[in-house]
Amino acid sequence: MVIMGPQGLTAAQVSAIWEERPLSLLNLDFVLGGPRSDDDYDAFDAFFSDHLLAERAPSLAKGNKAADRIRAEGNRFYSGGNALDLDYTEYDPLEEWKDLCNVKVVEPGIVFAYRNENFARLAGSAHCYMLLKNPAVAAIVNTPAKRTFMYQRVRDFVRLANFYKWESFSSPLCPVASLFNHSCDANAVATIHSDKIRIVVLRPIRAGEQICVSYGPSWWDKPDPTPYRAHFECKCVACDPEKYDEWRAQGREPPASFFKNAETAIAVLGDELANNAAKYNAITQLIEKYAYLHPQKNFAALLYKHQESLRTLIDDEDGTYHRTIAHAKLEEEDE
């Protein structure tokens, strides 16, 4: 079902379309087959927010996208939140969610991908329109200002829901894990398993040094035939030309003992009879002993081995967890 006209949609056309069609037709086909241009999406914003642009932001009425103007207005209602203020000794998912809903948009062009932002505008409009069909909701949201406020909040909830996609570490918005910045020279590893994100230290971290994970590959990873494309400009020590030379100069040539000890540790990692604890201890002790070599290339090869072994250990731990849960459920069913 394609409802877009060749010249784009106006706010009046959007209203007419929704009045004529049953609410059951406002489904995924409508979303995917709907507007295509910026002007079309602006019409959805305008349907709920024309009065806002005229009454509260007359100086911004020309030359800017409606979404940008409304977003700037909407940010007034958010504190930004601070997940570190939450008490994790008495975990409360509701309080965590409330804090997450206070997120502010700081850099719209970076934080929200273009297509996701347009989807939020369309989905927010559609949800508001359907909600306002409920007499109880319509009785409360009974002025243009309230209608705009509702649209802003619903659209922001759509954005937050979009951040719960877990295809990669950089996709979801998490209360604590999202506080870790990216670096191609990461000193920690992030893994996602069983609805939890684990941050594991990869190499010694000095007091006052920032804890960083890699949102994609690290500089010591093997070349990937399909390179990772970041949605930001990386300015870490491994990527910034102004920092790179000084950073690489910190590396030191390894002593002869390094190669002998590394060979022993790698042998333990490859031993099928060795348990996970022995493998972890062998590699971490070596990393701690020779951390001063970083970022030397031979030490980097060791970091690669350590990184892969950590992920394997976490996979094994996750598998054990799921088997334990499954076994407990089977025992409950047998009782």
Secondary structure, 3 states (H helix, E strand, C coil): CCCCCCCCCCHHHHHHHHHHCCHHHCCHHHHHCCCCCHHHHHHHHHHHHHHHHHHCCHHHCCCCCHHHHHHHHHHHHCCCCCHHHCCHHHCCHHHHHHHHCCCCCCCHHHHCCHHHHHHHHHHHHHHHHHHCCCHHHHHHCCCHHHHHHHHHHHHHHHHHHHCCCCCCCCCCCCCCHHHCEECCCCCEEEEEECCEEEEEECCCCCCCCCCEECCCCCCCCCCCCCCCCCCCCCCCCCCCHHHHHHHHCCCCCCCHHHHHHHHHHHHHHCCCCCCHHHHHHHHHHHHHHCHHHCCCHHHHHHHHHHHHHHHHHHHHHHHHHHHHHHHHHHHHHHC
